Amino acid sequence: MKATQADINWLGNVSVFEVNRLNAYSDHRYYNTMEEAQAAGTMKMRYDLNGTWKFNYAIRPDCRPELFYQSDYSSEGWDDIEVPGHIQLQGYGQIQYVNTQYPWDGLNELRPPALPQDKNAVGSYIRTFHLPSGWQNNPVFISFQGVESAFYVWLNGQFVGYGEDSFTPSDFDLTPFLQDGENKLAVEVYQRSTGSWLEDQDFWRFSGIFRDVYLYTVPAAHIRDLRVVTDLDPSYTNGTLNLDLKLEGKAAAGARVEAELRDAEGNALRTFGGVEVTNGLVSLREEFGKVNLWSAEIPYLYRLYIRVYDAAGQLVEVVPQSVGFRKFEMIDKVMHINGKRIVFKGVNRHEFNPRRGRAITKEDMLWDVRTIKQNNMNAVRTSHYPNQSLWYELCDEYGLYVIDEMNLETHGSWQKLGAVEPSWVIPGDKPEWHDIVMDRAVSMVERDKNHPSILIWSCGNESHGGEVIYKVSQYFKSADPTRLVHYEGVFHDRRFDETSDMESRMYAKPADIEEFLNANPTKPYISCEYMHAMGNSIGGMHKYTELEDKYPMYQGGFIWDYIDQSIYKKDRYGKEYLAYGGDFGDRPSDYSFCGNGIVHADRKVTAKMQEVKFLYQNIKLFPDREGVKIVNGNLFADTSALELVYSLEREGHEVLRGTLEVNVPAQSEKTVSLPLDADTLAGGEYAANAAFVLKEATLWADKGDEVAFGQFIFTQDSAATAAEDLNLTNDIQVVEGDVNIGVRVGQTHVLFSKAFGTLVSLKLSGRETIAQPPAPLFWRATTDNDKGTAMGFELGAWYAASLLPRCAEWKAEQKPDQYRIEFTYKLNISADVQVKVTYTVRADGSVHVHNAYKGTAGLPDLPIHALSFKTSPEYGNVEWLAMGPEENYADRAFGARLGIHGSKVADTVAPYLVPQESGNRTGVRWAKLTDDAGRGFKIEASAAPVELNVSPYTAFELENAQHVYELPPVHYTVVTVAGKQMGVGGDDSWGAPVHPEYRIASDGELEFEFVIRSL
């Protein structure tokens, strides 16, 4: 659309989404010389407008300075604001987080495309500039890489243009409006527009100029748009390169174009072309014979230099372009990359920084791409909007498969309170929404089309179905037949099932996926979102990854999601914390639902990543007593870049270590003998470990970093029986008082209370171990997933049972070598439930603790079967021989390994946005709690390994805190020994239960045993 005057009514007009905007084009760079192009540095023909702008904020349109764009309007006294950046994160307006509901729900009674008039914040920006030297006689354009959600532009008092779509560029021609000397650029940004109805993603609702802004000029003959298409022959060996160029400029007529392809080392392979420009167009095709292929495993990039010469033969422009030869296609209902079946080991990624929101930096992106690669992920879905161009360049270079998703989500228009109710769904079949939606698709494709990392175009997210989105998919297929098309929403509207080339669902249970795959489907299956990683989650992920080898048409999934969307805020005492929805007074809000990351918002990896890295590893290692079986599941990469490191540990201590050079080709397996000599080993428990580490540093990891591991645990019987050390035994002295029973064995002094029915004191070498007596525990601080299953309602009786167990009786027995006392507890949950805790003090000074539970029918599952006590906070260090090193649970322990691991007690509490159960370890053989001088005590598993949580807080303190700052000052170290704790789950966070095998039935008998002894 063209116009010379701005009209505020465009904001609410669904048919107006751009005015005077240039057509979308590829995101290539261009230079004047080959030397500049090879250096790939800052473009001389681009002038950065990022930085400090003058700014005025208005809460609604009728309060804005309407004529601020005029040349003589003074901005003296205005504030400063940083660009790029969000208005709401720089001290203006209301920060708000909502998930599926629209942000005005309950505040304004609206239906699309109507907008709230009382709350539509307006940001007025002013920036002055002088044209760089040498630009005065050239055309000058401006590019806004991202503005949320609609904006008007003026230069020197004259209207330039209007744009919507927050996540793709809007470019305008400034040439007619420039003047000598200082130029005044004015931009008016509105938070709400018709586009807001299409941008109902699960994220914070910001506004402002949040991506780069720059001026640019072009040579006299300029490649405005570039399309690179590679193809491979049927053997996936020989490559063909196709180029389609659109040129513009006064020297374009008669210009000549040639192209030179160089390999990754910079060696020139061939120069081709030399073709004259005809009607502004050039097409080139060249066959290159055998080529190196691009994949996420081996992201080989060629470098193409396209040179433009004017009619006089002078070089006027050089465009450097990365080229990856690869072919992505559907073969027999299965997606293939370069002829091999692909499995997406993916993650959904929002652009986010806890201080800058979606205005992320290059450093953020570099950290992200390295972290994703280091943890064996091979794919990213750009949920749910096109990302900054640099992200795709990094995915090309580092090797990640990408689902590029257009900026579309209308979740609140068709799903309310979880129920599908599409009575006023948009875009649906409504023709008036066709153009605005299609424009977003075109803008994405035209900008991103040359990135080999992008395999799939996505029609957006959670916008139901309908004809409009179907037509978008048809556009994708016609504009780019080299890629496939994704859209999950057809699951809710099967009328246009052809919209998506693959069956894509969100949070389907493993059994539901198998049901689909067993029904002779016509499409392959991916989980575009699965494993909702909210808080302490990712339990049961193995049930999904196990489908990869079982069903060829199961082709992986994308975890939700990569990073917590939480924002730094200060509590009332001035201490910073990571805040979530509602913490800023935002209503409506969806509160902590913004915290679903496998990475914390401050870019620290969560403990959940341990499981992800293991289950996503392409290379599987299966050690045993003799050696290791290596299964290389890579499609293309062998193991020549890796070194096999093996070790043998006895009781956590290394007794053997070595390295081997083992090259296993892709898609093959090999068994390698290791010199473990298992039959000659001394008795004890052993862990045979095998790992592949990098021989040399790569772009994404350092030399020696681990990419795959496996462990085998076995017990070697001992022929000899250890002789009892009589020096460690002492007489047992028992003092039975009226209220207490004291037991002394050497330096161990124990006191049992008849009144309280428990152990009340345990002094080891004169130091008290018990600050608060042990008590049966059946409750854990609810996780986000627990809350989603209404655990507090369904299982809450165990909370009360844990608060007030009553000792019904006790009985004691003394023998020469031990003193045994048994306490029987009744619980208020049922008269038929019985718990017995037995303490046995032995002649060596150790205290053996046995916990036995006898249940009954009709009760809810147990969250945990444990015994918990408090000790001094001086015992602030913990060391385990257990599964680790990170926290793990019954359904999230595949990525854990048996070994000796240590931590500060304060660090065992994971910094989830809402305090909850965290820090557990499974498979605990022993644990040492010590003070800084190394004094303390040891807990040993007896009959079988136990689970253990050592924390500064009780389950109840965690349960009753909604933020970290609500937790009380630390007064104790809390020790919780469990026979079993239920899994954490993760199929979703709003009702999916923990899988049955990881729950604890309450109608049976349970027991565990451990020992406390002095160090």
C-alpha positions, 0 to 999 in steps of 0.5 A: 500500500502507498500513502503520503500521510499517516492514518492512525486508523491503520492500527485497527484495519486488518487490511493495512499492515504495511505502507510504503514498505519495501518488498522482503528480500534475502538477508545477504551482505554486500561489499565494494571489493573482494578484500572486504567481502572475504574479510566479512567485516562491518559493511561500509554501506550500512550505518548503525542507528542503534544507541540512545534516542530521545523518547516520550511515553504515552499510556494511550494514543490520545495522550501522545505528542501527535506532531512530534515528527515535525521538523520544528518540534522540540524534544528538549526535556524528553527522556533517553531510551536505548535502541534496541530495547523494550519500552517496558524494560526501561522504566515505562508502562506495564510489564506483563506475562500471559500465555494463551489468553490475550493480555486485555482479557477481562479488562476490555471486551474485544473481538478482533480486530478491535483494539483497547483504546484506554491501554495502547501504549505509544512510544515516540522516538526521535533520532537525528543523523548526518549522512556518512561521507560519500552517501550524498548522491546515493539512494538511502534506505532504513531497515527496522529489524524488529518493532513491536507491534506497529509503527509509523516513520517520518523523516524531516517532517514527512511521512515515510511509512508504516509497518506491522509484524514484530519479528521480520524486517521493515525497510523504507526508502528515505531518499526523497526525504533526505536533506543536507546536514542534520536529518530528523528521524521520528518513529511512533510505536504502538503496543497494540494493533491488528497484529497483536491479535496474531501475536498471542505467543506464550511470552512477555508482552513488550513493545518498542524497537527491540532489534537493530535499526540501520541506514544503508545505501547500495551500489549503482548496480546492486543485488537486492535479492538472492536465491541459492538452491542446491541439489544433489544427484540420486547418489547424494554425491554430486551437487548442482548450484542454482542462483536467481538474482534480482538487481536494481540501480542505475547501472544494473542495465548492462551489468555483468554477473559472475560467481566464484565458489570456494571451499571451506579452506578458501580454495577457489574451485570454479568461477562461472557466469559472466552473464549480463543482467536482463530486465534486472534478473540473472539466473545461473546454474552450475554442476560441481561434481562431487561435493562435501555435504552439509548436515548438523553433524558435519556442517560443511559450508562453501563460500560463494562470491558473486561479483557485479561489474558495470557496463564499463567492466568496473567491479561495483559489488561483491556478495559473499554467501555461505552455501551448504549442499544438502537435500531434505526430502520425504522418501516413503513417508519418512523425512530424509537428509541427504538420503538418510532418515533424520531424527530431530533431537530438538528444543524450542527456543525463545529469544530471551535475556533476563535484562533485555527481554527479546532484545538479545545480543550476539553473545547470547546467541553464541552461548546458546548455540554452543550450549545446544550443540554441547548437549547433543541437540541437533535441531531448534524450532524458532518458537514462535517467530522468525529470529534474528538473522544472525541466529540462522547464520550460526545454525548454518555454521555450527550445525543445527537443523531449524524449523523456521516458524512464522510470526503467528499465534492466535491461541486465545481466539480458540482455546479457553481454559484448556477447552477447544472453543473456536467460535471466533477463531482467527484467521480460520476461514476468514478471507479478510485475514488472508493478506496480513497472515500471508505477508508474514509468511512471505517476509520470513521466506524471502529473508531466510531462504538461503540458510541450509540449516532451515529444513522446514517452514512452519505456518505458525503455532497454536492458531487452530486450522482453517483455509487461511493457514492452508493457503500459507502452506501452499505458498510455502510449497510453491515458493520453496519446494526444497523444504517441507511444511509443518503445522501442528494445528491440523490436529484440531481441524482435519479439514485441511490436513494437507497443510502439514507434511508431517503429523505434529502434536504437542504433549502427546503421551508416548502411548498416544504416539504409538497408537498413531504409528501403529495405525498405518499413518500416511505421514511421519510423526514429530512432537513439535513440543514435548517434555514440558520442562517447567521447574523440576521436570523432564522425567520419563523423557526416555519413553519418547527417545526409545521410540526413535529406534522402534518406529521409522516414522517417529522422527523425534521432537522438540523439548519445551523449552530452551530458556526460562523467560524470567526477568530480574527484579529487586525484592523489597530489600533491594536484592535481585531475583528472577521474577515471573508473571504477576511479580510486576503487578501485571494482571491478568497473568499466567504467573510462573508458566514462563519458566519452562527452560532447560537453561535458567534465564541467567544462562546457567544450565539446569540439572535437567540438561544432564538427562537431555544430553544423555538421551539425545546422544547419537553415539551409544556406549554399552560397557561391560566386564570385558569391553564396550559396545559402540553404536554410532547412530550418526548419519554421516560422522564417524568417530575419528574426531573422538577419543575413547576414554575408559575407566574402572572405579571401585566404590567410587575410586578410580583403579584404572584409566586408559584411552583408545583410538576407535573409529566406528563409521556412521550407522554401524557398531563395533565392540572393543575389548578393554583391559579391565581384568574383571575376574582378578578384581578384589571384591566390591562394587565397580563401575566400568565407564566409557566416554567419547571426548573431543580430540581437538576443540571445535567451534562449539566445544573445547578439547576433551569435552565429553560427547557421549558416555556409558556406564556398567555397574557390577559387583565382584564377589570376594572370597575372603571375609573381612575380619572384625576389627576389635579395636573398633568395638566397645561395650554398650552402656544403656541408661534407662531413665523415666523419660529417656533412654541413653545408649553409649558406645565409645564416642557415640552417645545416643538418646531416645525419648519415650515422650517424643517417640524418637531419637533426640540426640546422637553425639559422635565424638562429642559433636551433636548430629541431631538438631531436630529429631527424625520423623517419617516423611511422606510429602515432598515440596510440590513441583510445578508438574505436581501442581499441574496434577493437583497433587495438593488436592489428590495427595494432600492427606500425606502432607498432614500425615507428615506433620503429625505422626503419633508414636503409638508404642515403643519397645526395646531389646538389648543384646551384647553387641547391640541395642535395638529400639522400635517406634511404631507410628500411627498416621492421621490418614488412616488407622490401618497405616502403620510405620515402624522406625527401628534404631539399632546401636551397634558395638562399633558405634554405628546406628542402623535405622530401618524404616518400614511402612505398611499400607492399606487400600483406598489411599492415594499414592505416596509422594515419598517414603522417607525419614527426615531430620535436621542437623547443624547448618555447620555441616554445609558440605556434602559428598555422595557416592551416588548417581550424579553429579546433578540432581536425579529422580527415579524417572530422570536418572538415565543421564546420571552416573555412579560416582563420588560427587560433592556440593555445598549444601546451599547449592543443592537447591535448584534455582527454579522460579518457584521453590520446589522439590530439588536436589535429590540423588538416587542410588546413594551408597553413602554420603558424608556431611562435613563442616569446613574443617572436615568433621561430620558424619556419614550415612551409608545405605544398608540392604540397598541403595537409598535416595537422599536429599540434603538441603537448607530447607524442609519440604514444608518451607519449600512448599510454602514459598512462592519465591526464593526470597520467601524462604526463611533464613537458613538455620539447619541442614535438612537430611532426608533419606528415602527408600523411594521418591516418586518421579518428577514427570514431564509429559506436560505440566497441567495434568499428565501424571508421573508414569505408573512405574515411577509412582509409589502405591500406598497399599503395600509394604515398603522398607529401607535401611541406612546407617549413621556413623562417625567419620 
